[in-house]
Amino acid sequence: MNNSETTKLITPLSPLRNLFDRGMTVLAVGLTIVGMSPLISVLWNIISKGLPGLTAAMFSKPIIDDGFANAVVGTLTMISIASLLSIPIGVATGIYLAEYEPNSKINRAVKFLNTILTGVPSIVVGIFTYDLIVLGSKKLFDFSYSALAGGISLAILMLPIIALTTEEVLKLVPNNLRLASSGLGGSKFQTISRVILPTAFPALVTGVLLAVSRGIGETAPLLFTALFAQDWASNLLSPTASLPILIFNLYNDPDPVKNQLVWTASFFLLSIVLFINLAARLFSNKKR
């Protein structure tokens, strides 16, 4: 390539093309700002109204005493139950989808069902759990609404997310690692447990945290399963308060103290969700 051809390649863009390029850049930035405006507005509204009412006393008193400690405990209890149920089953399902006969009819059926479950509205899951767990337990064991039923409904929502995330993460593990493990005499189970899972562990943790983040903010399933309680729950088989249901039930309360409690609970719930998402992102970036 001679000097004249090189000069032609590095010739600046024509004024019209340069103007078009800058115009599209401005348009993209403007549309991004417009798209982010509702989100920023919601965040600012919750922070400005909820943060001033946050006090240490709220973390030690139940709702009946103008605190939300019982709602925090109820939320953490139900998300713990959901995690204990969904994480082992979800990870095991993802391993099966990625590592065992990925082209079989059973594999495709399981993946299809998980994909469908990810799109099912949460209120439908709540109705299903109400009919199966709440009404069933009322007939058989003489208890109905409970933290256990709420945890099961959240587990149903989290399960397909964890399963499909696990499948995609395991597919990203280089196949050379599988071949190397097999070449050294490792069995299928040893290859998965000692090579594939440790390699994919950071991304698996990220997927699990994102599933937990979704579950912790769900409202509709808990309306049909855990119900609500103004005071501390006596056990896992009794109606239990949660932060989303607190916000739902007390939002239109004319009492200014309860109204402030709603905004403060919203701010605290938002903080938990943001913390989990940031932790997932930081953990993923650190281990990448």
Secondary structure, 3 states (H helix, E strand, C coil): CCHHHHHHHCCCCCHHHHHHHHHHHHHHHHHHHHHHHHHHHHHHHHHHHHHHHCCHHHHCCCHHHCCCHHHHHHHHHHHHHHHHHHHHHHHHHHHHHHHCCCCCHHHHHHHHHHHHHHHCCHHHHHHHHHHHHHHHHHHHHCCCCCHHHHHHHHHHHHHHHHHHHHHHHHHCCCHHHHHHHHHCCCCHHHHHHHHHHHHHHHHHHHHHHHHHHHHHCCCHHHHHHCCCCCCCCCCCCCCCCCHHHHHHHHCCCCCHHHHHHHHHHHHHHHHHHHHHHHHHHHHHHHHC
